[in-house]
Amino acid sequence: MARWAPGARGRLQAAALDLFVEQGYDETTVSQIAARAGVTDRTFFRHFSDKRESLFAGGDQLVDLFTGAVRRSAAHDPVDLAADALAASTEFFPQERREWSRTRTAVVLANPALAEREQLKMVTIAQALAQALRERGVPDPAATLLGRSTITVFQVAFERWILDDEDRPMADLLQDTLSALRQTLAPQH
C-alpha cells in the first residue's frame, strides 16, 4: 500500500460508499474501507475522523459556497441574495457527481443516525445562511425565514436532481424550484 497514494481521499469515499451499499453502514469497518481503497487505517484517519465523515466530508465547503455567494452578491433584494446562494451551491454538484449523490442519499436515508446527521447539516447551513443575510442587512425574522426557505428549496431541488430521469443539471432544478416557491408565495388576485 502506497503511503501517500494520489487520490486517496476520493478512493476512500468511493470504497466506503460501495461497502455501505454491499454490506450495510453498521456492518462496515474503517479497516474494510481502507483495505478496499488500498491504503492503511492510518491513512483513512488522516482524511476522516470516522467512517460517517466519509459521507459528510465537504459540508464546510457547501456552507462556504452558500454564505460566500451572499457576501459577494451585487444583489440587494433578499430573495435575489438567496438565489445567488443557490446558484453558487451548484459548484458542489456537477452532473458527474449525480450517481454518487443518489447512492449516498440512499445509504443516508437507510440509517436513522445518518439521516439525522444530514438534517443537522441542513440546519447548520440554514443558520449560516441566515447570518450571512443579516450581515447584508436583512433583518429578522426575514433572514431566518429566508435562510430556512432557501435550504428547503435546495433540498427539494436536490431530491428532484437525484431522481430526475431527464438528467437535468442541478442549476436548472434549483431555478425551477425557486420559481415554484415564488409563485406559491405570490399574492393571488
TIBA-335005 format. One record per atom (N, C-alpha, C, O): x, y, z; atom name. Coordinates in steps of 0.1 Angstrom, whole numbers, plus 2048, in hexadecimal, padded with zeros to 3 digits. Atoms other than C-alpha are relative to their C-alpha. Last residue first. Layout:
// TIBA-335005
<<X; Y; Z>; "CA">
...
This chain:
// TIBA-335005
<<80A; 7F6; 802>; "N">
<<5D2; 97D; 7B8>; "CA">
<<7F4; 7FA; 7F9>; "C">
<<7EA; 801; 7F7>; "O">
<<80A; 805; 80A>; "N">
<<5EA; 964; 7C8>; "CA">
<<7F5; 80A; 7FE>; "C">
<<7EF; 80F; 809>; "O">
<<80E; 7FD; 7FD>; "N">
<<608; 974; 7D9>; "CA">
<<7F7; 7FB; 7F5>; "C">
<<7FA; 7FE; 7E9>; "O">
<<806; 7F4; 807>; "N">
<<628; 963; 7D0>; "CA">
<<7F2; 802; 804>; "C">
<<7EA; 7F8; 805>; "O">
<<801; 7F5; 7F7>; "N">
<<634; 949; 7EA>; "CA">
<<7FB; 80D; 7FA>; "C">
<<7F7; 816; 801>; "O">
<<808; 804; 7F5>; "N">
<<62E; 92B; 7D5>; "CA">
<<7FD; 80B; 80A>; "C">
<<7F2; 80C; 80F>; "O">
<<80E; 800; 804>; "N">
<<63B; 93C; 7B6>; "CA">
<<7F7; 7FC; 80B>; "C">
<<7EB; 801; 80C>; "O">
<<805; 7F3; 802>; "N">
<<65B; 944; 7C8>; "CA">
<<7F2; 801; 7FB>; "C">
<<7EA; 809; 800>; "O">
<<803; 7FA; 7F3>; "N">
<<65E; 921; 7D5>; "CA">
<<7FB; 80E; 7FE>; "C">
<<7F2; 812; 805>; "O">
<<80D; 806; 7FA>; "N">
<<659; 913; 7B2>; "CA">
<<7FD; 806; 80D>; "C">
<<7F2; 808; 810>; "O">
<<80B; 7FA; 807>; "N">
<<674; 92B; 7A4>; "CA">
<<7F2; 7FB; 805>; "C">
<<7E9; 802; 807>; "O">
<<801; 7F2; 7FA>; "N">
<<68C; 91F; 7BF>; "CA">
<<7F4; 807; 7F9>; "C">
<<7ED; 80E; 800>; "O">
<<806; 801; 7F3>; "N">
<<685; 8FB; 7B4>; "CA">
<<7FF; 80E; 807>; "C">
<<7F5; 810; 80E>; "O">
<<80E; 804; 800>; "N">
<<68A; 902; 790>; "CA">
<<7FA; 800; 80D>; "C">
<<7EE; 804; 80F>; "O">
<<807; 7F5; 805>; "N">
<<6AB; 915; 796>; "CA">
<<7F1; 7FD; 7FF>; "C">
<<7E8; 805; 803>; "O">
<<800; 7F6; 7F6>; "N">
<<6B8; 8F9; 7AC>; "CA">
<<7F8; 80C; 7FC>; "C">
<<7F0; 812; 803>; "O">
<<80A; 805; 7F7>; "N">
<<6AE; 8DF; 792>; "CA">
<<7FF; 80A; 80C>; "C">
<<7F4; 80C; 812>; "O">
<<80D; 7FE; 806>; "N">
<<6C1; 8F2; 777>; "CA">
<<7F5; 7FC; 80A>; "C">
<<7EB; 803; 80B>; "O">
<<803; 7F2; 801>; "N">
<<6E0; 8F5; 78C>; "CA">
<<7F2; 803; 7FB>; "C">
<<7EB; 80C; 7FF>; "O">
<<805; 7FB; 7F3>; "N">
<<6DF; 8D1; 796>; "CA">
<<7FC; 80E; 7FF>; "C">
<<7F3; 812; 805>; "O">
<<7F6; 7FB; 7F7>; "N">
<<6E3; 8C7; 771>; "CA">
<<7FA; 806; 80D>; "C">
<<7EE; 80A; 80D>; "O">
<<7FF; 7F2; 800>; "N">
<<6C7; 8B3; 761>; "CA">
<<80B; 805; 80A>; "C">
<<80C; 7FE; 814>; "O">
<<7F1; 7FC; 7FE>; "N">
<<6CD; 88E; 75C>; "CA">
<<802; 80F; 7FF>; "C">
<<80C; 813; 7F9>; "O">
<<7FC; 7F8; 80C>; "N">
<<6AA; 888; 74E>; "CA">
<<80E; 805; 801>; "C">
<<813; 80B; 7F8>; "O">
<<7FD; 808; 80C>; "N">
<<6A3; 86C; 766>; "CA">
<<805; 807; 7F4>; "C">
<<80B; 802; 7EB>; "O">
<<803; 7FB; 80D>; "N">
<<6A6; 883; 784>; "CA">
<<804; 7F6; 7F5>; "C">
<<810; 7F3; 7F3>; "O">
<<80A; 809; 806>; "N">
<<6A8; 870; 7A5>; "CA">
<<7FC; 803; 7F2>; "C">
<<7F5; 7FB; 7EB>; "O">
<<7FC; 80E; 7FF>; "N">
<<6C9; 87E; 7B1>; "CA">
<<7F6; 7F6; 7FA>; "C">
<<7F9; 7EB; 7F7>; "O">
<<7F4; 802; 807>; "N">
<<6C1; 8A1; 7A4>; "CA">
<<804; 7F1; 800>; "C">
<<807; 7EB; 7F6>; "O">
<<804; 801; 80E>; "N">
<<69D; 8A1; 7B1>; "CA">
<<80C; 7FC; 7F8>; "C">
<<80B; 7F4; 7EE>; "O">
<<808; 80C; 801>; "N">
<<6AA; 89A; 7D4>; "CA">
<<7FC; 7FD; 7F1>; "C">
<<7FC; 7F2; 7EC>; "O">
<<7F7; 80B; 7FF>; "N">
<<6C4; 8B5; 7D0>; "CA">
<<7F9; 7F3; 7FE>; "C">
<<7FE; 7EA; 7F7>; "O">
<<7F9; 800; 80D>; "N">
<<6AA; 8CE; 7C4>; "CA">
<<809; 7F4; 800>; "C">
<<80B; 7ED; 7F6>; "O">
<<80A; 805; 80A>; "N">
<<694; 8C6; 7E3>; "CA">
<<807; 7FF; 7F2>; "C">
<<804; 7F5; 7EB>; "O">
<<803; 80E; 7FE>; "N">
<<6B2; 8C9; 7FA>; "CA">
<<7F6; 7FA; 7F6>; "C">
<<7F8; 7EF; 7F1>; "O">
<<7F5; 809; 803>; "N">
<<6BE; 8E9; 7EB>; "CA">
<<7FD; 7F2; 801>; "C">
<<800; 7EA; 7F9>; "O">
<<7FF; 800; 80F>; "N">
<<69C; 8F9; 7EC>; "CA">
<<80B; 7F7; 7FC>; "C">
<<80A; 7EF; 7F3>; "O">
<<80B; 808; 804>; "N">
<<69A; 8EF; 811>; "CA">
<<7FF; 7FF; 7F1>; "C">
<<7FD; 7F4; 7EB>; "O">
<<7FC; 80E; 7FE>; "N">
<<6BC; 8FD; 817>; "CA">
<<7F5; 7F7; 7FC>; "C">
<<7F8; 7EC; 7F7>; "O">
<<7F6; 803; 80A>; "N">
<<6B1; 91E; 808>; "CA">
<<805; 7F2; 801>; "C">
<<807; 7EB; 7F7>; "O">
<<807; 802; 80D>; "N">
<<692; 91E; 81D>; "CA">
<<809; 7FC; 7F5>; "C">
<<807; 7F4; 7ED>; "O">
<<806; 80E; 7FF>; "N">
<<6A7; 919; 83D>; "CA">
<<7F8; 7FD; 7F3>; "C">
<<7F9; 7F2; 7EE>; "O">
<<7F6; 80B; 7FF>; "N">
<<6BD; 936; 835>; "CA">
<<7FA; 7F2; 800>; "C">
<<7FF; 7EA; 7F8>; "O">
<<7FA; 802; 80D>; "N">
<<6A0; 94B; 829>; "CA">
<<80B; 7F6; 800>; "C">
<<80D; 7EE; 7F6>; "O">
<<80A; 806; 80A>; "N">
<<68C; 946; 848>; "CA">
<<806; 7FD; 7F3>; "C">
<<805; 7F3; 7ED>; "O">
<<801; 80E; 7FC>; "N">
<<6AB; 94D; 85E>; "CA">
<<7F6; 7F9; 7F7>; "C">
<<7F9; 7EE; 7F3>; "O">
<<7F3; 807; 803>; "N">
<<6B4; 96D; 84B>; "CA">
<<7FE; 7F1; 804>; "C">
<<803; 7E8; 7FC>; "O">
<<7FF; 802; 80F>; "N">
<<68F; 979; 84A>; "CA">
<<80D; 7F8; 7FD>; "C">
<<80D; 7EF; 7F5>; "O">
<<7FF; 80E; 803>; "N">
<<68B; 975; 870>; "CA">
<<802; 7FC; 7F1>; "C">
<<803; 7F1; 7EE>; "O">
<<808; 80B; 7FB>; "N">
<<6A2; 987; 873>; "CA">
<<7F2; 804; 802>; "C">
<<7F0; 80F; 806>; "O">
<<804; 801; 7F2>; "N">
<<6B1; 9A3; 85F>; "CA">
<<7F9; 7F2; 803>; "C">
<<7F5; 7EB; 7FA>; "O">
<<80D; 806; 800>; "N">
<<6C3; 9A0; 83D>; "CA">
<<7FC; 7FE; 80F>; "C">
<<803; 7F6; 816>; "O">
<<80A; 7F6; 7FC>; "N">
<<6E0; 9B8; 83F>; "CA">
<<7F2; 7FB; 800>; "C">
<<7E8; 802; 801>; "O">
<<803; 7F8; 80C>; "N">
<<6FB; 9A4; 82C>; "CA">
<<7F4; 80A; 802>; "C">
<<7EF; 811; 7F9>; "O">
<<7F4; 7F8; 802>; "N">
<<709; 997; 84D>; "CA">
<<7FE; 809; 7F4>; "C">
<<804; 814; 7F3>; "O">
<<800; 7F5; 7F6>; "N">
<<6E6; 98B; 855>; "CA">
<<80C; 80A; 7FD>; "C">
<<80A; 816; 7FE>; "O">
<<80B; 7F6; 804>; "N">
<<6E6; 978; 834>; "CA">
<<7FF; 80B; 80A>; "C">
<<7FD; 817; 806>; "O">
<<7FA; 7F8; 80B>; "N">
<<708; 968; 83D>; "CA">
<<7F5; 80A; 7FB>; "C">
<<7F9; 815; 7F7>; "O">
<<7F6; 7F7; 7FA>; "N">
<<6F9; 95E; 85F>; "CA">
<<806; 808; 7F5>; "C">
<<808; 815; 7F6>; "O">
<<808; 7F5; 7F9>; "N">
<<6DA; 94F; 84E>; "CA">
<<80A; 80A; 806>; "C">
<<807; 816; 805>; "O">
<<806; 7F8; 80B>; "N">
<<6F1; 93B; 837>; "CA">
<<7F9; 80C; 806>; "C">
<<7FA; 817; 801>; "O">
<<7F5; 7F8; 805>; "N">
<<705; 92E; 855>; "CA">
<<7FB; 809; 7F5>; "C">
<<800; 815; 7F4>; "O">
<<7FC; 7F7; 7F6>; "N">
<<6E5; 923; 866>; "CA">
<<80B; 809; 7FB>; "C">
<<80B; 815; 7FD>; "O">
<<80A; 7F6; 7FF>; "N">
<<6D8; 912; 847>; "CA">
<<803; 80B; 80A>; "C">
<<801; 817; 807>; "O">
<<7FF; 7F8; 80C>; "N">
<<6F9; 900; 841>; "CA">
<<7F6; 80B; 801>; "C">
<<7F9; 817; 7FE>; "O">
<<7F4; 7F9; 7FF>; "N">
<<6F8; 8F3; 865>; "CA">
<<802; 80A; 7F4>; "C">
<<806; 815; 7F6>; "O">
<<803; 7F6; 7F6>; "N">
<<6D4; 8E8; 862>; "CA">
<<80C; 809; 801>; "C">
<<80B; 816; 802>; "O">
<<809; 7F7; 806>; "N">
<<6DD; 8D5; 842>; "CA">
<<7FD; 80C; 809>; "C">
<<7FC; 817; 805>; "O">
<<7F7; 7F9; 80A>; "N">
<<6FB; 8C4; 853>; "CA">
<<7F7; 80B; 7F9>; "C">
<<7FC; 816; 7F7>; "O">
<<7F8; 7F6; 7F8>; "N">
<<6E4; 8BB; 870>; "CA">
<<809; 808; 7F7>; "C">
<<80B; 814; 7F9>; "O">
<<809; 7F5; 7FD>; "N">
<<6CC; 8AB; 857>; "CA">
<<807; 80B; 809>; "C">
<<805; 817; 807>; "O">
<<803; 7F9; 80C>; "N">
<<6E8; 896; 849>; "CA">
<<7F7; 80C; 803>; "C">
<<7F9; 817; 7FE>; "O">
<<7F4; 7F8; 803>; "N">
<<6F3; 88C; 86B>; "CA">
<<7FE; 808; 7F4>; "C">
<<803; 814; 7F4>; "O">
<<800; 7F5; 7F6>; "N">
<<6D0; 880; 873>; "CA">
<<80C; 809; 7FE>; "C">
<<80A; 815; 7FF>; "O">
<<80A; 7F7; 804>; "N">
<<6D0; 86C; 853>; "CA">
<<7FF; 80C; 809>; "C">
<<7FD; 817; 805>; "O">
<<7FB; 7F8; 80B>; "N">
<<6F1; 85D; 85D>; "CA">
<<7F6; 80A; 7FB>; "C">
<<7F9; 815; 7F7>; "O">
<<7F5; 7F7; 7FA>; "N">
<<6E4; 852; 87F>; "CA">
<<806; 809; 7F5>; "C">
<<809; 815; 7F7>; "O">
<<806; 7F4; 7F9>; "N">
<<6C4; 845; 86E>; "CA">
<<80A; 809; 806>; "C">
<<808; 815; 806>; "O">
<<7FA; 800; 7F3>; "N">
<<6D7; 82F; 855>; "CA">
<<7FB; 80C; 808>; "C">
<<7FF; 817; 805>; "O">
<<802; 80E; 7FA>; "N">
<<6C5; 826; 835>; "CA">
<<805; 7FF; 80E>; "C">
<<802; 7F5; 815>; "O">
<<80E; 802; 7FC>; "N">
<<6C1; 84B; 82C>; "CA">
<<7FE; 7F3; 806>; "C">
<<7F4; 7F1; 80E>; "O">
<<804; 7F7; 7F5>; "N">
<<6E7; 850; 82D>; "CA">
<<7F2; 7FE; 804>; "C">
<<7EF; 7FD; 810>; "O">
<<7F9; 805; 7F4>; "N">
<<6EE; 832; 817>; "CA">
<<7FD; 808; 80C>; "C">
<<7FA; 803; 817>; "O">
<<807; 80D; 7FD>; "N">
<<6D4; 83C; 7FD>; "CA">
<<806; 7FA; 80D>; "C">
<<7FF; 7F5; 816>; "O">
<<80C; 7FD; 7FA>; "N">
<<6E2; 860; 7FD>; "CA">
<<7F8; 7F3; 805>; "C">
<<7F2; 7F3; 810>; "O">
<<7FD; 7FA; 7F3>; "N">
<<705; 854; 7F7>; "CA">
<<7F3; 802; 807>; "C">
<<7F1; 7FF; 813>; "O">
<<7FD; 80C; 7F8>; "N">
<<6F9; 83F; 7D9>; "CA">
<<802; 804; 80F>; "C">
<<7FE; 7FE; 818>; "O">
<<80C; 809; 800>; "N">
<<6E8; 85D; 7C9>; "CA">
<<802; 7F4; 80A>; "C">
<<7FA; 7F1; 812>; "O">
<<809; 7F9; 7F7>; "N">
<<705; 874; 7D1>; "CA">
<<7F3; 7F8; 802>; "C">
<<7EE; 7F7; 80D>; "O">
<<7FB; 801; 7F3>; "N">
<<71D; 85C; 7C1>; "CA">
<<7F7; 806; 80A>; "C">
<<7F4; 800; 815>; "O">
<<802; 80E; 7FC>; "N">
<<707; 85A; 7A3>; "CA">
<<805; 7FD; 80E>; "C">
<<7FF; 7F6; 815>; "O">
<<80E; 803; 7FD>; "N">
<<704; 880; 7A1>; "CA">
<<7FF; 7F1; 804>; "C">
<<7F7; 7EF; 80E>; "O">
<<802; 804; 7F2>; "N">
<<729; 888; 7A5>; "CA">
<<7F2; 7FB; 803>; "C">
<<7F0; 7F6; 80E>; "O">
<<7F9; 80D; 7FE>; "N">
<<730; 889; 77F>; "CA">
<<7FF; 7FB; 80F>; "C">
<<803; 7F0; 811>; "O">
<<808; 80B; 805>; "N">
<<715; 8A4; 77C>; "CA">
<<806; 7F2; 802>; "C">
<<800; 7E8; 805>; "O">
<<7FF; 801; 80E>; "N">
<<728; 8BC; 792>; "CA">
<<7F8; 7F3; 7FB>; "C">
<<7F6; 7EA; 803>; "O">
<<808; 80B; 806>; "N">
<<71A; 8C0; 7B5>; "CA">
<<801; 7FF; 7F1>; "C">
<<7F7; 801; 7EA>; "O">
<<7FE; 80C; 7F8>; "N">
<<731; 8D5; 7CB>; "CA">
<<7FA; 7F3; 7F9>; "C">
<<7FD; 7E8; 7FD>; "O">
<<7F2; 803; 802>; "N">
<<733; 8F1; 7B1>; "CA">
<<803; 7F2; 807>; "C">
<<80C; 7EB; 803>; "O">
<<7FF; 80A; 80A>; "N">
<<70D; 8F0; 7B2>; "CA">
<<80F; 7FC; 7FD>; "C">
<<811; 7F1; 7F7>; "O">
<<800; 80E; 7FA>; "N">
<<70E; 901; 7D4>; "CA">
<<802; 7F5; 7F5>; "C">
<<806; 7EA; 7F7>; "O">
<<7F2; 803; 7FC>; "N">
<<717; 922; 7C3>; "CA">
<<801; 7F2; 805>; "C">
<<80B; 7EB; 803>; "O">
<<7F8; 801; 80C>; "N">
<<6F5; 924; 7B2>; "CA">
<<80F; 7FC; 803>; "C">
<<814; 7F3; 7FC>; "O">
<<804; 80C; 806>; "N">
<<6E3; 91E; 7D3>; "CA">
<<809; 7FD; 7F3>; "C">
<<80D; 7F2; 7F1>; "O">
<<7FA; 80A; 7F8>; "N">
<<6F7; 93A; 7E3>; "CA">
<<7FC; 7F2; 7FA>; "C">
<<805; 7E9; 7FA>; "O">
<<7F2; 801; 803>; "N">
<<6EF; 951; 7C6>; "CA">
<<807; 7F5; 809>; "C">
<<810; 7EE; 804>; "O">
<<7FF; 806; 80D>; "N">
<<6CA; 949; 7C9>; "CA">
<<80F; 7FF; 7FD>; "C">
<<813; 7F5; 7F7>; "O">
<<802; 80E; 7FF>; "N">
<<6CC; 951; 7EE>; "CA">
<<802; 7F8; 7F3>; "C">
<<807; 7ED; 7F3>; "O">
<<7F4; 805; 7F9>; "N">
<<6DB; 973; 7E7>; "CA">
<<7FF; 7F1; 802>; "C">
<<809; 7E9; 800>; "O">
<<7F5; 801; 80A>; "N">
<<6C0; 978; 7CD>; "CA">
<<80D; 7FB; 806>; "C">
<<814; 7F4; 800>; "O">
<<802; 80C; 807>; "N">
<<6A6; 970; 7E8>; "CA">
<<80A; 7FE; 7F5>; "C">
<<80E; 7F3; 7F2>; "O">
<<7FD; 80C; 7F8>; "N">
<<6B5; 98A; 7FF>; "CA">
<<7FE; 7F3; 7F8>; "C">
<<806; 7EA; 7F9>; "O">
<<80C; 806; 7FD>; "N">
<<6B5; 9A6; 7E4>; "CA">
<<803; 7F3; 808>; "C">
<<80B; 7EB; 802>; "O">
<<804; 7F9; 7F3>; "N">
<<6D6; 9B8; 7E5>; "CA">
<<7F3; 7FA; 805>; "C">
<<7F0; 7FA; 811>; "O">
<<80E; 7FE; 7FE>; "N">
<<6E9; 9A4; 7CA>; "CA">
<<7FD; 807; 80E>; "C">
<<805; 807; 817>; "O">
<<803; 7F2; 803>; "N">
<<70E; 9A9; 7C4>; "CA">
<<7F1; 803; 802>; "C">
<<7ED; 80F; 801>; "O">
<<80B; 7FD; 809>; "N">
<<715; 988; 7D5>; "CA">
<<7FE; 80F; 7FE>; "C">
<<7FF; 817; 807>; "O">
<<7FB; 7FA; 80C>; "N">
<<736; 983; 7E6>; "CA">
<<7F6; 805; 7F6>; "C">
<<7F9; 80D; 7ED>; "O">
<<7F7; 7F5; 7FD>; "N">
<<729; 97D; 809>; "CA">
<<806; 807; 7F4>; "C">
<<808; 813; 7F5>; "O">
<<807; 7F5; 7FB>; "N">
<<70C; 969; 7FD>; "CA">
<<809; 80C; 803>; "C">
<<805; 817; 800>; "O">
<<808; 7FA; 80A>; "N">
<<721; 954; 7E7>; "CA">
<<7F8; 80B; 805>; "C">
<<7F7; 815; 7FE>; "O">
<<7F7; 7F7; 808>; "N">
<<73A; 94E; 803>; "CA">
<<7F9; 807; 7F4>; "C">
<<7FB; 812; 7F1>; "O">
<<7FE; 7F4; 7F9>; "N">
<<71E; 941; 819>; "CA">
<<809; 80A; 7F8>; "C">
<<807; 816; 7F8>; "O">
<<80D; 7F9; 7FD>; "N">
<<711; 926; 802>; "CA">
<<803; 80E; 805>; "C">
<<7FF; 818; 800>; "O">
<<806; 7FC; 80D>; "N">
<<733; 91B; 7F4>; "CA">
<<7F4; 808; 802>; "C">
<<7F2; 813; 7FC>; "O">
<<7F8; 7F5; 805>; "N">
<<743; 91C; 817>; "CA">
<<7FA; 805; 7F2>; "C">
<<7FA; 811; 7EF>; "O">
<<803; 7F5; 7F8>; "N">
<<728; 906; 826>; "CA">
<<807; 80D; 7F9>; "C">
<<800; 817; 7F8>; "O">
<<80D; 7FD; 804>; "N">
<<72E; 8ED; 809>; "CA">
<<7FB; 80D; 808>; "C">
<<7F4; 816; 802>; "O">
<<7FF; 7FA; 80D>; "N">
<<753; 8EE; 810>; "CA">
<<7F2; 804; 7FB>; "C">
<<7F1; 80F; 7F5>; "O">
<<7FB; 7F2; 7FE>; "N">
<<74D; 8E8; 835>; "CA">
<<801; 807; 7F2>; "C">
<<7FE; 813; 7F1>; "O">
<<80B; 7F8; 7FB>; "N">
<<737; 8C9; 82C>; "CA">
<<805; 80F; 802>; "C">
<<7FD; 818; 7FF>; "O">
<<804; 7F6; 809>; "N">
<<753; 8BB; 817>; "CA">
<<7F5; 809; 804>; "C">
<<7F2; 813; 7FE>; "O">
<<7F5; 7F6; 802>; "N">
<<756; 89B; 82A>; "CA">
<<7FC; 809; 7F5>; "C">
<<7F5; 806; 7EB>; "O">
<<803; 7F2; 7FD>; "N">
<<735; 88C; 833>; "CA">
<<80B; 80A; 7FE>; "C">
<<809; 816; 800>; "O">
<<80C; 7FC; 807>; "N">
<<736; 869; 824>; "CA">
<<7FD; 80F; 802>; "C">
<<7F6; 815; 7F9>; "O">
<<7FE; 803; 80E>; "N">
<<75A; 861; 82D>; "CA">
<<7F4; 804; 7F8>; "C">
<<7F5; 806; 7EC>; "O">
<<7FA; 7F4; 807>; "N">
<<753; 873; 84E>; "CA">
<<803; 7FE; 7F1>; "C">
<<804; 807; 7E9>; "O">
<<80B; 7F7; 804>; "N">
<<73D; 856; 859>; "CA">
<<805; 80C; 7F8>; "C">
<<7FE; 811; 7EF>; "O">
<<806; 804; 80C>; "N">
<<75B; 83F; 858>; "CA">
<<7F4; 809; 7FB>; "C">
<<7F2; 80A; 7EF>; "O">
<<806; 80D; 7FF>; "N">
<<76E; 853; 872>; "CA">
<<7F9; 7FC; 7F3>; "C">
<<7F9; 804; 7EA>; "O">
<<7FF; 803; 7F2>; "N">
<<785; 871; 876>; "CA">
<<7F9; 7F2; 803>; "C">
<<7FD; 7EC; 80D>; "O">
<<80D; 7FF; 7F9>; "N">
<<78B; 872; 851>; "CA">
<<802; 7FC; 80E>; "C">
<<80A; 7F3; 812>; "O">
<<80B; 7FA; 808>; "N">
<<7A9; 879; 83B>; "CA">
<<7F3; 802; 807>; "C">
<<7EC; 80C; 804>; "O">
<<7FB; 7F3; 804>; "N">
<<7C7; 871; 851>; "CA">
<<7F6; 808; 7F8>; "C">
<<7F6; 815; 7F8>; "O">
<<802; 7F6; 7F5>; "N">
<<7B1; 857; 861>; "CA">
<<808; 80D; 7FE>; "C">
<<805; 817; 804>; "O">
<<80E; 7FD; 7FE>; "N">
<<7AF; 843; 841>; "CA">
<<7FE; 80C; 80A>; "C">
<<7F8; 816; 807>; "O">
<<803; 7F7; 80B>; "N">
<<7D5; 846; 83C>; "CA">
<<7F1; 804; 800>; "C">
<<7EE; 80F; 7FE>; "O">
<<7FA; 7F3; 7FD>; "N">
<<7D9; 836; 85E>; "CA">
<<7FE; 80B; 7F6>; "C">
<<7FB; 816; 7F9>; "O">
<<809; 7FA; 7F7>; "N">
<<7C2; 81A; 855>; "CA">
<<805; 80E; 804>; "C">
<<7FD; 818; 805>; "O">
<<801; 805; 7F2>; "N">
<<7D9; 812; 839>; "CA">
<<7F5; 807; 808>; "C">
<<7F0; 812; 803>; "O">
<<7F8; 7F7; 7F6>; "N">
<<7D3; 818; 814>; "CA">
<<7FF; 7F9; 80E>; "C">
<<7F8; 7F0; 810>; "O">
<<7F2; 802; 802>; "N">
<<7C7; 803; 7F6>; "CA">
<<809; 809; 809>; "C">
<<814; 80C; 805>; "O">
<<7FA; 7F4; 807>; "N">
<<7A4; 812; 7F5>; "CA">
<<80F; 7FE; 7FD>; "C">
<<815; 806; 7F7>; "O">
<<806; 7FF; 80D>; "N">
<<794; 7F0; 7FD>; "CA">
<<806; 80B; 7F8>; "C">
<<808; 80A; 7EC>; "O">
<<7FB; 80B; 809>; "N">
<<7AD; 7EB; 819>; "CA">
<<7FA; 801; 7F2>; "C">
<<802; 7FF; 7E8>; "O">
<<7F2; 7FE; 803>; "N">
<<7A5; 80D; 828>; "CA">
<<806; 7F5; 7F6>; "C">
<<80C; 7F8; 7ED>; "O">
<<800; 7F5; 80A>; "N">
<<780; 807; 826>; "CA">
<<80E; 803; 7FC>; "C">
<<810; 804; 7F0>; "O">
<<805; 805; 80D>; "N">
<<783; 7E5; 836>; "CA">
<<800; 80B; 7F6>; "C">
<<804; 809; 7EA>; "O">
<<7F6; 809; 806>; "N">
<<799; 7F3; 852>; "CA">
<<7FC; 7FA; 7F2>; "C">
<<804; 7F9; 7E9>; "O">
<<7F6; 7F7; 806>; "N">
<<780; 80F; 858>; "CA">
<<80B; 7F8; 7F9>; "C">
<<80F; 7FB; 7EF>; "O">
<<7F6; 7FB; 7F7>; "N">
<<765; 7F5; 85E>; "CA">
<<80A; 809; 7F8>; "C">
<<80B; 809; 7EC>; "O">
<<7F3; 7FC; 806>; "N">
<<745; 7EE; 84C>; "CA">
<<80A; 806; 80A>; "C">
<<806; 80E; 812>; "O">
<<7F7; 80C; 801>; "N">
<<729; 7DB; 85E>; "CA">
<<80E; 803; 7FA>; "C">
<<816; 7FB; 7FA>; "O">
<<7FC; 804; 7F3>; "N">
<<718; 7FB; 86A>; "CA">
<<80A; 7F4; 7FF>; "C">
<<812; 7F2; 808>; "O">
<<7F7; 7F6; 7F9>; "N">
<<717; 80A; 847>; "CA">
<<805; 7FB; 80D>; "C">
<<811; 7FB; 810>; "O">
<<807; 7F8; 7F6>; "N">
<<709; 7EC; 835>; "CA">
<<80A; 809; 807>; "C">
<<816; 806; 809>; "O">
<<802; 808; 7F4>; "N">
<<71A; 7CF; 822>; "CA">
<<7F9; 808; 80C>; "C">
<<7F7; 803; 817>; "O">
<<7FF; 80F; 800>; "N">
<<71B; 7D8; 7FE>; "CA">
<<7FC; 7F9; 80D>; "C">
<<7F5; 7EF; 80D>; "O">
<<80B; 806; 808>; "N">
<<70D; 7FB; 7FF>; "CA">
<<800; 7F1; 800>; "C">
<<7F6; 7EB; 802>; "O">
<<80C; 7FD; 7F9>; "N">
<<723; 806; 81C>; "CA">
<<7F4; 7FA; 7F8>; "C">
<<7EA; 7F5; 7FE>; "O">
<<802; 80A; 7F5>; "N">
<<740; 7F4; 80C>; "CA">
<<7F3; 803; 807>; "C">
<<7ED; 7F9; 80B>; "O">
<<803; 80E; 806>; "N">
<<73C; 807; 7EB>; "CA">
<<7FE; 7F6; 80B>; "C">
<<7F5; 7EE; 80A>; "O">
<<80E; 800; 805>; "N">
<<738; 829; 7FE>; "CA">
<<7FD; 7F2; 7FA>; "C">
<<7F2; 7EC; 7FC>; "O">
<<80A; 800; 7F5>; "N">
<<757; 822; 812>; "CA">
<<7F2; 7FF; 7FB>; "C">
<<7EA; 7F7; 800>; "O">
<<800; 80D; 7FA>; "N">
<<76C; 818; 7F4>; "CA">
<<7F6; 800; 80C>; "C">
<<7EF; 7F5; 80D>; "O">
<<806; 80A; 809>; "N">
<<762; 837; 7E1>; "CA">
<<7FF; 7F2; 806>; "C">
<<7F5; 7EB; 805>; "O">
<<80F; 7FD; 801>; "N">
<<769; 84E; 7FE>; "CA">
<<7F9; 7F6; 7F7>; "C">
<<7EE; 7F1; 7FB>; "O">
<<806; 804; 7F3>; "N">
<<78B; 83D; 804>; "CA">
<<7F1; 803; 800>; "C">
<<7E9; 7FA; 805>; "O">
<<801; 80F; 7FF>; "N">
<<794; 83F; 7E0>; "CA">
<<7F9; 7FB; 80C>; "C">
<<7F1; 7F2; 80C>; "O">
<<80B; 804; 809>; "N">
<<78B; 864; 7E0>; "CA">
<<7FF; 7F1; 7FF>; "C">
<<7F3; 7EC; 7FF>; "O">
<<80D; 7FB; 7FA>; "N">
<<7A1; 86B; 7FE>; "CA">
<<7F4; 7FB; 7F7>; "C">
<<7EA; 7F6; 7FD>; "O">
<<804; 809; 7F5>; "N">
<<7BE; 855; 7F1>; "CA">
<<7F2; 804; 806>; "C">
<<7EA; 7FC; 809>; "O">
<<80E; 802; 800>; "N">
<<7C0; 868; 7D0>; "CA">
<<7FA; 7F7; 80B>; "C">
<<7EF; 7F2; 80A>; "O">
<<809; 7F5; 804>; "N">
<<7E5; 865; 7CE>; "CA">
<<7F2; 7FC; 7FF>; "C">
<<7EE; 7F0; 7FC>; "O">
<<806; 802; 80D>; "N">
<<7F5; 84A; 7E3>; "CA">
<<7F7; 80B; 7FC>; "C">
<<7EF; 810; 804>; "O">
<<806; 7F4; 805>; "N">
<<808; 858; 800>; "CA">
<<7FA; 7FF; 7F2>; "C">
<<7FD; 807; 7E9>; "O">
<<802; 7F7; 7F5>; "N">
<<812; 839; 813>; "CA">
<<7F9; 80C; 7FC>; "C">
<<7EF; 810; 803>; "O">
<<7F8; 7F4; 801>; "N">
<<80E; 821; 7F6>; "CA">
<<7FC; 80A; 80B>; "C">
<<7F1; 80B; 80F>; "O">
<<808; 7F4; 800>; "N">
<<800; 800; 800>; "CA">
<<809; 80C; 800>; "C">
<<812; 80E; 808>; "O">
